[in-house]
């Protein structure tokens, strides 16, 4: 009886919904470009919830203005991996997975980036597609690294996928046997590597890439410790700690500049951000908060305050802002670096509670044209404790910011 019961229960089941019906329920026509080629994949699903998910994926593509993909049987030979800044992955909303701090991996197909919806339409897992993409890149990675005049080693391919080969340790891990490797991917078609002793040369090469006008990917240097990659944590008194910190700041500034384009103008004014250096060479990020409108403040080291008429009021440590308990910020909902919205503006008494980095007079001298911004302060002289590095709106592309200690050649 059990066999016939199962047979009768299947016969009593509701028929599976058709594609046209599911699309109509979502306000879509069934003659969408590229849909006919994908339809056999829909028909292969024998459960209602799977068909619903498939139709949802079609609807998501339409809502986001994403074309439908070619069938998996045609696409599978052409997928490739890529690395992008995490903020860019968040902004563009395609499928991505964190790789290391500040970097995410994605999957490319031709000139496009694979979204989650395509994986559903292909009935493929992200893990399987990514592994196949890595295999394709592995087969395109024959050739040896080139020794550059600086002594650093550079990837030879220059096919726009050099940085993605950071995902393939077998390509670069044997360059310096028994030595601690440092790597950099300042642009998509550049993968650089050096042993620890040549770390200054690696930063030289990052600077050259920046000055070449190539679109930056990540400027901060990466290190490999045992089998783990991470953004290099060069702490004082390491001689390259300041240059690495500067590169990380420049990566953040790039993200903030892009983020400004997507901020809701009705929320307030994005605080402009620049980089300053102490006379000891330590780079710090500074945001400018001007009276007169709500401000969208990013997480920087310092905040400079200006009155409505532009009069400088001083520069203070951002971490001491909570001392002004009357001003409560509200987090801004947006991709990328965190910003906090403040509606009011501190009074002189409230500013006096903060940790002062530069007085109003020092800030005014800093802004004065033609002033010597690099002179070291003398005790009691009132000279500035820092100099400005790239205070103008940076891109173009992060305008010639120095990279700290450089080699002689």
N, C-alpha and C positions, 0 to 999 in steps of 0.2 A: 504493500500500500504506500510505503514511503516514496517510491519512485513516481507513482502516478500522482501523489499529492504535490510533489515538486513540479511535475509537468503542468498540473492544473493551475498552480500558483503563478507560474510564469505566464500562462495564457491569460490570467486575470489581471496581470500588470498593465498599467496604463502605457500606451504606445510612447516611444521616445519622441520628444519634441523635434520638429524639423528646424533647419537653419533659418529659413525664411520667417517662420513664426517667432523665433527667438530674436531675430534682428528687428522685426516689426515692433516687438514689445519694447525695444530700446530706441525706437525712432529712427531706424536705419533701413535703407534699401538693400536688396539682396544682389544688386549688380555693381557693388563696389569694385574699383580697380584692383585686380590681383586676388579677389576672393575665390573665383572659380578654381584657380590652381590649388588653393589651400583646402577647398571643400572636402576632398577625400579624407583629410586628417580629422575633420569634424565628424564625418560619418563613421570613422573607426571607433569613436567613443560609444560605449554601450551603456553608460549610466547618465541619468538626467543631470546630476550635479556637474559632471565633467563637461557636458554640452553647454550648460549654463555658464561655466567658467570660460569656455572657449568663446562664446558669444560676448561675454563681458570683456575679453581681451580685444576683440574686434572693436567694440564700442570705445574702449580706452584709447586705442590707436586713433580713432576718428576724433575723439574729444581733444587729444593732444596734438592733432595735426601730423601724426606720424603715419607714413605709408605702410601698407601691409607688406610683410616680407615675402620674398620668394620661398617656395617650399623648401623644407629642410634638406631634401635629397639634392637640391641644387646649391643651397647655401653652405652645406657642411664643409665643402672643400676650400672655402674662402674666408672663414672666420680667423681672426688674429687678435692677440691681446694688446692692451695698451695701458700705460700708467698716466694718471692725471692728478693734479692737486685735489685733495679731498673736497675743498670748497667748490671746485668746478664740477665734480661729480654730483654734489648735492644740488648745485644750481641747475644742472641740465636734466637731472631726474631720470637718467637711464639706469639700467642694471649696473650696480657697482658693488665692490667688496673692499673693505679696508685692507691695505697691505702693510704699511708701517705708518707711524705718526706723520700726518700731512699728505699721504699718498694713498690713492685708491686704484684698484685694477678694474678695467672694463673690457668688453669684447667688441671688436669692430667687425663690420661687414661692409666691405667697399669703403665708401666715403661716409657711412653712417655708423652710429653706435647702437648696439643691441639693447632694446628696452625689455623690461620684464614681460610685457605682453607678447613679444615675439617668442619667448621661451615657451609660453603657454600654447601659442598657435603651432609651434613645432613639436610640442609634447616632449621637450627635452629639459633636463635639469641644468641649472647654471654650472654645477660642478663638471658635468660631462662636456658641456660646450666649451668651458674655459680650458679644460684639459686638452681637448682637441685643438683649440686655438694655440695653446703652448706648443703642442707637437708640430703644428705648421710652422711656427716661428723657429723652433729648434732645427727643422730641416732647412731653414733659410739662413742659418747662422754659421756656415763654414767660413773659415778665414781666421787669421791671427790679429790680435791687437797690434796697433802701430805705436812705436815709441816716438813721442813728440819731442821737438827741440828742448822743451822745458825739462824733460825727463819723465813726465807723466805718460801714461799709456791711454790711447784713445781707440774706440771701436772703429772698425774699418767700413761698416756697411753704409751708413748715411742714407738709409731708406725710410726714415721717419719712424723706425721701430727700434732704434738703438737703445733708447731709454727702457723700453719694454723688456729688453734682454736682462735687465736687473732681476727679472722673474726667473731667469735660467742660470742658477749658480754655476752649472757646469761650463758655461761660456767664459767666465772670468775668474773662478775661484782658484785656478792653478797658476795664475800670473806670478804670484810672489810666495813661493813655497816656504812655509814656516814663518811668514811675516804677516803682521797685522794689516789687512787691506782697508783702505778708505776709497769710497766711490762717490761720483757725482753725476747727476743727470740734469744739467742746466737747461737743456732743450731736448725735444723729442728725438732728434737725430744725433744725439751725443751721449755717450757713456764713457766716463773717465775713471781711471783707477790708478792708485799709487800705493806703495808701501808707506808705513807711518813716517819714515824719515823724510819723505818727499811731500808731506802734507801741504807745506806752503806753496809748492808748485801746483798742486791740485787746485788750490784757491786762486792762483794766477790764471789757470785755464778757465775756471768759472767766470772770472772777471772778463777774460777775452770773449767768452761766449756772450756775456751780457752786453759788451760794447759792440758786438757784431750786429746787434739788432734782432737776433733770433728771439722768438716768442719764449719767454721763460717757462720752464716746467717746475723745477724746484731748484733753488740756489743752495740751500743748506746742504752740507756734506753728510754723507751716510757712512757708517762704519759697520763692519761685520765682526761680531764677537762670537766665537765658537760657530754655531750654525744659525745665528740670529742676526738679521739686519735691523738697524735702527738709525734714526737721526743721530749723528755723532754728538755725544755729550761731553764736550770739551770744557772742563771747568777750570777756573783760575786755580793755580797760576800757570796753566798750560799756555804756551806762547801763542797758540792759535785760537784761544777761547773767544777773544774779542772779535776777530774776523768771522768766526762761525756764528756768533750771536748777531752780528751785523747782517749776515746772509739770511738768518732766520727772520729778522725784522723785515728785511726787504721782501721776503715771501709773504709775510703778513700784510705789509703795505699793499702789495699787488692784489691780495684778496679783498682788502678793504676798498680799494679803488673800484674793483669790479662790483662789489656789493652796493656801493653808492648808487649805481645805475638802477638798482631794483628796489631801493627804499621808497616807501610811500612818502611823497613830499608833504602830505598833510600832517605827518607825525612830527616833523621838525627838521632841523638842519644837521646833516652829518658833520661831526667835528672833523676838521682837516687834521691830517696826521703827518708828521715829519720825524726825522731821526736826528738826534743830537749826540754828541760825544763828550764825555768828561775829558779833562786834560790828562787823565790816566789812560785814555783810549777806550773806555767802556762805552759802547753805544746804547742809547736809551730811546724809547719811542715816546713822542710828545704829541698830545692832542690839544687843539685850541678850542676853548669854550668861550663864545662871545655872547654878551648879554643882549636880550631883545627877542629871543625866540627859543622854543624848546630845542634841546640839543640831543643828538643821538651819539652817545659817547662809547667808543670802543675801549677795550681793556689795554691800556698803555701804561708805561712806567710813570709818566708825568702828565699833568694837565696845566696848560697855560690859560689864564683868565684875562679877558679883555672887556672893558666897559663898552656900552653901546656905541660910543663915539670912537672906539678903537684904542682908548687909553689903556696901556698895559697895567695889570694889577698884580702880576707875579706868577711864578711857576711853582707848583706844589706836587708832592708825591701822591699819585692817584690812590694808592692803597690806604691813605688816611682820609679819603672822602667820607667813610661812614661816621667820622666824628661830627659831620654836619647832619645830625639826625633829623633836622627839620626838612631836609631835601631827600625824598625817597624816590629812587629810580624804578622804572618798570622795564623789564626785559622786552626787547623787540623781537617779534617772531619773524625770522628770516634765516635763510641758509647762511652757512659760513661763520666767520668770527662773531662772537657775541657783542651786542651793543645794548646799552641801557639808555632809556629816554628819561630826561629830566625836564620838568616844566619850568621850575623857578630858576633863580640865579643867586649865588651866595652873597650875603652882605659882607662888609669889611670885617665885622666881628666874627662871622662864621669862617671867613678865609683865615683869620688869625689862629684858628684851631688846627689848621692843617700843617703838615711838615713842609717847611719852605725849602725849595731848591734854588730859587732865584728871586730876589726882590723885584718890586715894580721898576725900580731904577735900573737894575741889571737887565731886566727883560726889555726895557726901552733901549738901552745901549745895544742889546743884541739885535734889535730890529733896525737900528740906525744904519743907513747906507754907508759903506766905506769903512766901517769899524773893523778893528783887528780882532777877528773872532777866534783866533787861535792862540793868542797870548796867554801864557800860564798866569793864573792869579797870584798876586803877592799877598802875604798876610796883611789884613787890614786895608787892602787897596780897594776893595769893593769890585774888583774885576770879576768877569763872568766865570762861573765854575765849569763852563762847557763851551763848545762851539757847535754851530749848526752844520748838519750833514744833509744836503738835499732837501731844504725846507720848502722849496717850491713843490707844486703838485708833481709827484715823482715820475710816473711813467714817462716814457720816451727813452728808453725803457729803463726806468729806475735810474735815470740820468747819472751816469758816471760815478756812482757812490763808491768811495774807496773800499778796499778790502783789507784794511789793516796792514799787517806785516807782509811785505813782499820780498821775493828773492832778488838777488842782484842782477840776475839775467832773465 
